[in-house]
Amino acid sequence: MEFGGRSLTRKQLEHIVTMSERERITVSVIPFSAGIFPGAGQTVVYAEGPVSQLDTVQLDTEHGSVFECADAQLDMYRTFMERFEAMALGENASRDFICGIINNL
């Protein structure tokens, strides 16, 4: 789906690349070649605190945001995040992948 055209898409991707160079931001790309993965199509934000008891997961739904902080839920999302990381390209490869898209726009 195209929203805003190629120019806007290029600016958004350039912003993602710029932000990925910040110290506490990691952008990871899971390529289509990785196949189906748990949570595909779902926005998940895992906020990690200085101690694990402060961790929170934010899920975006059509009805608004849902926040999870129960131990069982956090364990499940920690497992998801480990799987995501295992399937994703590394930081530099992810940045290169996005730059390749930018260059083809």
Backbone torsions as a table, in degrees:
resi	resn	phi	psi	omega
1	MET	NA	139.3	-178.6
2	GLU	-110.7	122.2	176.3
3	PHE	-123.0	119.5	174.8
4	GLY	85.4	-6.4	176.1
5	GLY	84.2	175.8	-176.7
6	ARG	-63.8	-37.7	-178.0
7	SER	-62.1	-45.7	179.2
8	LEU	-66.8	-41.3	178.5
9	THR	-60.1	-44.1	179.1
10	ARG	-59.6	-46.1	-179.6
11	LYS	-62.4	-40.7	179.5
12	GLN	-64.6	-45.2	-179.7
13	LEU	-66.8	-38.5	176.6
14	GLU	-62.2	-38.8	177.9
15	HIS	-64.3	-42.1	178.1
16	ILE	-61.1	-43.9	179.1
17	VAL	-62.5	-45.1	179.5
18	THR	-60.7	-46.6	-179.5
19	MET	-65.1	-32.6	-178.3
20	SER	-66.6	-14.6	179.5
21	GLU	-87.1	-5.8	177.1
22	ARG	-73.8	154.5	-172.9
23	GLU	-58.9	-43.5	-172.5
24	ARG	-106.3	20.6	179.6
25	ILE	-120.1	128.8	176.1
26	THR	-121.9	127.0	175.1
27	VAL	-111.5	123.8	179.3
28	SER	-123.3	133.1	178.7
29	VAL	-102.6	128.9	171.9
30	ILE	-102.0	107.9	-176.4
31	PRO	-71.6	155.4	177.8
32	PHE	-55.8	-31.5	-178.6
33	SER	-64.2	-15.6	178.3
34	ALA	-72.9	-15.4	179.8
35	GLY	84.2	-167.6	-178.3
36	ILE	-72.2	140.8	178.1
37	PHE	-134.9	156.6	-178.5
38	PRO	-62.9	135.4	178.3
39	GLY	85.4	7.4	-179.8
40	ALA	-55.8	132.3	178.2
41	GLY	85.0	2.5	-178.2
42	GLN	-115.8	133.5	176.3
43	THR	-83.0	124.3	179.8
44	VAL	-129.2	126.4	173.0
45	VAL	-115.6	118.8	178.1
46	TYR	-104.5	109.9	-179.9
47	ALA	-97.8	116.6	-176.0
48	GLU	-99.7	128.8	179.8
49	GLY	-95.5	176.6	179.2
50	PRO	-63.4	-23.5	172.5
51	VAL	-129.8	145.8	-172.5
52	SER	-61.3	-23.3	178.7
53	GLN	-66.6	-15.0	179.3
54	LEU	-96.3	-3.4	-179.7
55	ASP	-61.9	146.8	178.4
56	THR	-144.4	143.8	174.8
57	VAL	-112.5	131.7	175.8
58	GLN	-110.6	126.7	176.7
59	LEU	-114.8	131.0	177.3
60	ASP	-95.0	124.7	178.7
61	THR	-123.0	171.3	178.6
62	GLU	-67.1	-13.9	-179.9
63	HIS	-102.7	4.4	-180.0
64	GLY	121.8	-174.3	-178.0
65	SER	-83.3	145.4	175.5
66	VAL	-121.7	134.4	-179.9
67	PHE	-113.7	130.5	-179.6
68	GLU	-116.4	133.6	177.3
69	CYS	-143.1	4.9	176.8
70	ALA	-70.3	145.5	-177.4
71	ASP	-53.5	-45.0	-178.7
72	ALA	-63.0	-41.8	178.7
73	GLN	-65.9	-44.5	179.7
74	LEU	-62.1	-40.4	177.4
75	ASP	-59.4	-43.2	180.0
76	MET	-62.7	-44.5	-178.6
77	TYR	-73.6	-28.9	173.1
78	ARG	-62.5	-41.9	177.6
79	THR	-62.9	-43.6	176.4
80	PHE	-57.9	-46.8	-177.3
81	MET	-63.7	-37.7	176.6
82	GLU	-63.3	-40.3	177.5
83	ARG	-65.8	-43.0	178.4
84	PHE	-57.3	-48.1	-177.8
85	GLU	-62.3	-38.0	179.8
86	ALA	-67.7	-31.3	-177.7
87	MET	-87.6	-21.0	-172.8
88	ALA	-80.0	156.1	170.6
89	LEU	-68.7	156.7	175.5
90	GLY	-66.2	171.9	-176.9
91	GLU	-56.8	-50.2	-178.4
92	ASN	-67.0	-41.5	179.4
93	ALA	-65.5	-36.4	177.4
94	SER	-65.5	-44.1	178.3
95	ARG	-62.4	-43.9	178.3
96	ASP	-62.2	-39.2	178.4
97	PHE	-60.6	-46.4	179.9
98	ILE	-65.8	-41.1	178.6
99	CYS	-62.8	-35.4	176.3
100	GLY	-61.9	-39.6	176.7
101	ILE	-65.4	-44.2	179.4
102	ILE	-57.0	-45.3	-177.8
103	ASN	-65.7	-22.9	-179.7
104	ASN	-94.9	-1.0	179.0
105	LEU	-81.6	NA	NA
